[in-house]
């Protein structure tokens, strides 16, 4: 699957997805400081699912009806953070 990982996405999660064979563009690597709108536009233009830990994308996509190819909100309780990369990749 093809993803755009916004800057809030944890590096171990991005790495786990890549190791599982997914194509992940990390905003922190290619467009650090991009606005949420720019990140969402990039995901849409490249036909990638946006992966984020930032709830602001819900406001953009659902409340403001911005088009998207999908958004995955990755939120884990602090006690489960160690398990997050493997769970997300699975």
PyMOL commands that set and color helices and strands:
alter all, ss='L'
color gray80, all
select helices_A, chain A and resi 11-19+27-30+36-45+56-63+78-89
alter helices_A, ss='H'
color red, helices_A
select strands_A, chain A and resi 2-5+23-26+49-52+71-73
alter strands_A, ss='S'
color yellow, strands_A
deselect
rebuild
show_as cartoon
